[in-house]
């Protein structure tokens, strides 16, 4: 039996990282340097993660509701 899997960018393997990063930056007002250290990634990698998190959030918010 084939089961179609719906892809939701906020429920993939990066969900926890994306949410933690955005909550840390925008709700808790933590610095990028602090978040990089907390998430154990380099600062340049954190900037890339931030860009992908915002793109994922935008895609999630602009997709039509079924």
N, C-alpha and C positions, 0 to 999 in steps of 0.2 A: 504494500500500500504506500503510495507516494504522499508525503505530507509536505505542503508548501510552507516554508519558513519565512515569516515576515521579518525583514530587516528594519530595525529601529536603531538609529545611531546613538540613542541614549540608553540602550540596553545591550551594547556590545561589550567587549572585554575592556574597553577604556572608560566605561561609565564612571567607575569610582574615581579614577584619576581626573577626568574632566570635571566632575562635580566638585571634588575636593579642591581643585585648583581654582575654579570660579568662585566657590564659596569663600575660600581663603582670601582671594584678591578683592572681591567686591562686597562681601558681607562683613568679613572680619578685618578688612583693610590691612592685610599682611603684605610684606614686600615680596617682590619677585625673588630676591636673594633668599629670604627666609623660606619661601615655598620650595625653591630648588633644593635647599638643604633638607627640608622635611620630607620631600618626595624622593630624595636621593638621586637627583638627576643634575646634569650640568645646567648652568644658566642658559646657554644657547638652546639646549634641548627643551628647557622649560618654555622658552619663547615660542618654539615650534609647537609644543603641546598646547599652549595658550591659543595660538592661531587656529589649530585644529579643533579645539574645544569650542571656540566662538563660531567657526564654520559649521560644526555639527549642531550647535544650538540653533543657529539661523535656519539650517535645513529642516530641523525638527519643528520649528515654529512656523515656517512658511508652507509646510506640506499640507495639502487639502485633507480635511477630516473625512474619514469614511463613514 
